[in-house]
Amino acid sequence: MLQQLALATIIFQAVIISRTAGHGNIIVPKPEGNAEHPYYIGGPAGTIDKPEIIGSASYGDYYQAVDDCLKEFITTYGTDISECGNTEKKGTAQPVPSDGYAQHDTLGNSHPGPCEIWCDDTRVFHDTNCVATFSGQSPAKIPIDVSTCKSSSEFVFYWLALHAQPWQVYINCVALDGTSAASTGSSSNSTSASTTTATTTAPTTTTTPELDEASEGGEASAEEETTEAPVTTSAPETEAPAAEASAPSTSASKCIRRRT
């Protein structure tokens, strides 16, 4: 009887420790708690109850249901889950870690499940079972694409803990001091330069009337020159719009576009 009681106590303690250790959050870059969570942001943002996915499926099958795109899975099936969980979406802008690693305080000693990191609309990290990948690390150092994040304004960490039903959702948002505004300014300068070159070529057609008084041959050559001048003006009408049209395609991305 005493042995059974001792065993029950150990199991109970293990469950409590497992649940408390599972809580945690990103610490680099540093997020800010929202108004409801000014001091502690390590709790889950909400849960997803998917009993139909469990059924008779194996434990490994759980991951396949969410591996394609964790962000999309959470936004599709999560109810009453705020966009940034317990963190502030527009907090104080933080620098992107120069060593290329985001850090999470408990991820390597926590619940099984996938996690993702996004910088704006680009996924810069994804792993099917983050606790196994970062096992024993405290904090867990998660590799990210520094160049992408430096040109972004927001860093978002998603984590889905699959240790029990309902699944726990963790979301951390961090504002970034990105440099995307500087890159757009350089492209506008290049278009203005191309328009100035077009205006300098136009005056060459004004010298042709001097040839009209010389001979008929001069008139023919003048006509040829006047027809050549519009050819030079055709360059700006294609170059400037092409640069503007191609730019938006780089900002739109889905889960297929990832850098891991």
C-alpha positions as CSV (number, residue, x, y, z in Angstrom):
1,M,0.0,0.0,0.0
2,L,2.8,2.4,0.9
3,Q,4.6,1.5,-2.3
4,Q,1.5,2.2,-4.4
5,L,1.0,5.5,-2.6
6,A,4.6,6.5,-3.2
7,L,4.3,5.6,-6.9
8,A,1.2,7.6,-7.3
9,T,2.9,10.6,-5.7
10,I,5.8,10.4,-8.1
11,I,3.5,10.2,-11.1
12,F,1.5,13.2,-9.8
13,Q,4.7,15.2,-9.3
14,A,6.0,14.2,-12.8
15,V,2.8,15.5,-14.4
16,I,2.9,18.8,-12.5
17,I,6.6,19.3,-13.4
18,S,5.9,18.4,-17.0
19,R,3.2,21.0,-17.3
20,T,5.0,23.8,-15.6
21,A,8.3,23.2,-17.4
22,G,6.4,23.3,-20.7
23,H,5.7,27.0,-20.3
24,G,8.2,29.4,-21.7
25,N,8.9,32.1,-24.2
26,I,11.4,33.6,-26.6
27,I,14.0,35.7,-24.8
28,V,16.1,36.9,-27.8
29,P,14.9,39.0,-29.4
30,K,13.1,40.2,-26.3
31,P,9.3,40.4,-26.4
32,E,7.1,42.6,-24.3
33,G,4.0,41.4,-22.3
34,N,0.6,42.8,-23.4
35,A,-1.7,44.7,-21.0
36,E,-3.1,41.4,-19.6
37,H,0.3,39.8,-19.1
38,P,2.8,42.6,-18.1
39,Y,5.1,40.4,-16.1
40,Y,4.8,36.8,-17.3
41,I,4.3,35.8,-20.9
42,G,5.3,32.1,-20.8
43,G,1.8,30.7,-20.6
44,P,-0.1,29.3,-23.6
45,A,-2.0,31.7,-25.8
46,G,-4.9,29.2,-26.1
47,T,-5.6,25.6,-27.1
48,I,-6.8,23.6,-30.2
49,D,-9.0,20.7,-29.6
50,K,-8.7,18.2,-32.5
51,P,-10.1,14.8,-31.3
52,E,-10.8,13.8,-34.9
53,I,-7.1,14.0,-35.8
54,I,-6.2,11.7,-32.9
55,G,-8.6,8.9,-33.3
56,S,-6.6,5.7,-33.9
57,A,-3.7,7.5,-35.4
58,S,-0.2,7.0,-34.1
59,Y,1.6,9.6,-32.1
60,G,3.8,10.4,-35.0
61,D,0.8,11.1,-37.2
62,Y,-0.1,14.1,-35.0
63,Y,2.9,16.0,-36.4
64,Q,2.0,15.4,-40.1
65,A,-1.3,17.2,-39.6
66,V,0.5,20.5,-38.7
67,D,3.9,20.1,-40.3
68,D,3.1,21.7,-43.6
69,C,2.4,25.1,-42.1
70,L,2.0,25.6,-38.3
71,K,1.1,29.3,-38.6
72,E,-1.7,28.5,-41.0
73,F,-2.9,25.6,-38.9
74,I,-3.1,27.7,-35.8
75,T,-5.0,30.6,-37.5
76,T,-7.3,28.1,-39.2
77,Y,-8.2,25.8,-36.2
78,G,-7.5,28.0,-33.2
79,T,-10.4,29.8,-31.6
80,D,-10.2,32.7,-29.3
81,I,-6.4,32.9,-29.8
82,S,-5.0,36.4,-30.1
83,E,-2.5,37.2,-32.9
84,C,0.4,37.5,-30.6
85,G,-0.6,35.4,-27.6
86,N,0.5,37.1,-24.3
87,T,2.9,39.5,-26.0
88,E,2.6,43.0,-27.4
89,K,2.5,43.2,-31.2
90,K,3.8,46.8,-31.4
91,G,6.3,46.8,-28.5
92,T,9.7,48.5,-28.4
93,A,11.6,47.6,-31.6
94,Q,14.4,45.1,-30.9
95,P,17.6,44.4,-32.9
96,V,17.9,41.1,-34.8
97,P,20.4,38.8,-33.1
98,S,23.7,39.3,-34.9
99,D,24.9,35.8,-34.3
100,G,21.9,34.3,-36.2
101,Y,20.2,32.6,-33.3
102,A,16.9,33.4,-31.6
103,Q,16.7,32.0,-28.0
104,H,13.9,30.3,-26.1
105,D,14.2,29.7,-22.4
106,T,12.6,26.3,-22.0
107,L,12.1,24.8,-25.5
108,G,14.8,22.2,-25.1
109,N,13.3,20.8,-21.9
110,S,9.7,20.9,-22.7
111,H,6.7,19.4,-24.6
112,P,7.0,17.7,-28.0
113,G,5.6,19.5,-31.0
114,P,6.5,21.6,-34.0
115,C,7.6,25.2,-33.9
116,E,8.1,28.0,-36.4
117,I,9.6,31.5,-36.7
118,W,8.4,34.1,-39.2
119,C,10.0,37.4,-40.0
120,D,7.1,39.4,-41.6
121,D,5.7,37.1,-44.3
122,T,8.7,34.8,-44.6
123,R,9.2,31.6,-42.6
124,V,12.8,31.6,-41.4
125,F,12.7,28.4,-39.3
126,H,10.6,25.3,-39.0
127,D,11.1,22.0,-37.1
128,T,8.7,19.1,-36.6
129,N,9.7,18.3,-33.0
130,C,11.6,21.2,-31.4
131,V,12.1,19.6,-28.0
132,A,14.0,16.8,-29.6
133,T,16.0,19.1,-31.9
134,F,17.1,21.3,-29.0
135,S,17.1,18.7,-26.3
136,G,19.1,19.8,-23.2
137,Q,19.7,23.3,-24.4
138,S,19.0,26.0,-21.9
139,P,18.2,28.4,-23.5
140,A,17.5,26.8,-26.9
141,K,19.4,28.5,-29.7
142,I,17.2,28.6,-32.8
143,P,18.9,29.4,-36.2
144,I,17.3,32.1,-38.2
145,D,17.9,33.9,-41.5
146,V,19.5,37.2,-40.3
147,S,19.3,39.0,-43.7
148,T,15.6,38.3,-44.0
149,C,14.8,39.4,-40.4
150,K,16.9,42.6,-40.7
151,S,14.6,43.7,-43.5
152,S,11.5,42.9,-41.5
153,S,9.5,44.7,-38.9
154,E,8.1,41.8,-37.0
155,F,9.4,38.5,-35.5
156,V,6.8,35.8,-34.6
157,F,7.4,32.5,-32.8
158,Y,4.8,29.7,-33.0
159,W,4.8,26.5,-31.0
160,L,2.2,23.8,-30.7
161,A,2.6,21.5,-27.7
162,L,1.2,18.0,-28.5
163,H,1.7,16.3,-25.2
164,A,-2.0,16.1,-24.4
165,Q,-5.4,17.2,-25.6
166,P,-6.3,19.9,-26.1
167,W,-3.1,21.0,-27.8
168,Q,-1.4,24.1,-26.3
169,V,-0.6,27.1,-28.6
170,Y,2.3,29.4,-27.8
171,I,2.8,32.6,-29.7
172,N,5.4,35.4,-29.1
173,C,5.6,38.6,-31.2
174,V,8.6,40.9,-31.2
175,A,8.8,44.2,-33.1
176,L,12.1,44.5,-35.1
177,D,14.1,47.6,-36.1
178,G,14.2,46.4,-39.7
179,T,15.7,48.3,-42.6
180,S,13.1,47.6,-45.3
181,A,12.3,51.3,-45.6
182,A,15.9,52.1,-46.7
183,S,15.8,49.5,-49.5
184,T,12.6,51.0,-51.0
185,G,14.1,54.5,-51.0
186,S,17.1,53.3,-53.1
187,S,14.8,51.9,-55.8
188,S,12.9,55.2,-56.1
189,N,16.2,57.0,-56.7
190,S,17.1,54.6,-59.5
191,T,13.9,55.3,-61.4
192,S,14.4,59.1,-61.2
193,A,17.9,58.7,-62.7
194,S,16.5,56.9,-65.7
195,T,14.1,59.7,-66.4
196,T,16.8,62.3,-66.5
197,T,18.8,60.3,-69.1
198,A,15.7,60.3,-71.3
199,T,15.5,64.1,-71.2
200,T,19.1,64.6,-72.2
201,T,18.7,62.5,-75.4
202,A,15.8,64.6,-76.6
203,P,17.7,67.8,-77.5
204,T,19.7,65.9,-80.2
205,T,16.7,66.2,-82.5
206,T,16.8,70.0,-82.4
207,T,20.0,70.1,-84.4
208,T,18.5,68.5,-87.5
209,P,16.8,71.6,-89.1
210,E,20.2,72.9,-90.2
211,L,20.4,70.0,-92.6
212,D,17.1,70.8,-94.2
213,E,18.6,73.8,-96.1
214,A,21.6,71.9,-97.4
215,S,20.1,69.2,-99.7
216,E,17.4,66.7,-100.2
217,G,19.8,64.1,-98.9
218,G,20.0,66.2,-95.8
219,E,16.2,66.0,-95.5
220,A,16.3,62.3,-95.7
221,S,19.0,62.0,-93.1
222,A,17.1,64.4,-90.9
223,E,14.0,62.3,-91.3
224,E,16.0,59.2,-90.3
225,E,17.4,61.1,-87.3
226,T,14.0,62.2,-86.2
227,T,12.7,58.7,-86.4
228,E,15.6,57.5,-84.4
229,A,14.9,59.9,-81.5
230,P,11.6,58.3,-80.5
231,V,13.5,54.9,-80.3
232,T,15.6,56.3,-77.5
233,T,12.5,57.5,-75.7
234,S,11.0,54.0,-75.7
235,A,13.5,52.9,-73.0
236,P,12.1,54.7,-70.0
237,E,8.5,53.6,-70.7
238,T,9.5,49.9,-70.0
239,E,12.4,50.2,-67.5
240,A,10.7,52.2,-64.7
241,P,7.4,50.2,-64.4
242,A,9.2,46.9,-64.7
243,A,11.2,47.6,-61.5
244,E,8.1,48.6,-59.6
245,A,6.1,45.6,-60.8
246,S,8.7,43.0,-59.7
247,A,9.1,44.4,-56.2
248,P,5.8,43.2,-54.7
249,S,6.5,39.6,-55.6
250,T,9.3,39.4,-53.1
251,S,7.2,40.4,-50.2
252,A,4.4,37.8,-50.8
253,S,5.2,34.4,-49.5
254,K,3.6,31.4,-48.0
255,C,4.8,28.4,-45.9
256,I,6.4,26.9,-49.0
257,R,8.9,29.8,-49.0
258,R,11.1,29.0,-46.0
259,R,14.8,29.4,-45.2
260,T,15.8,26.6,-42.7
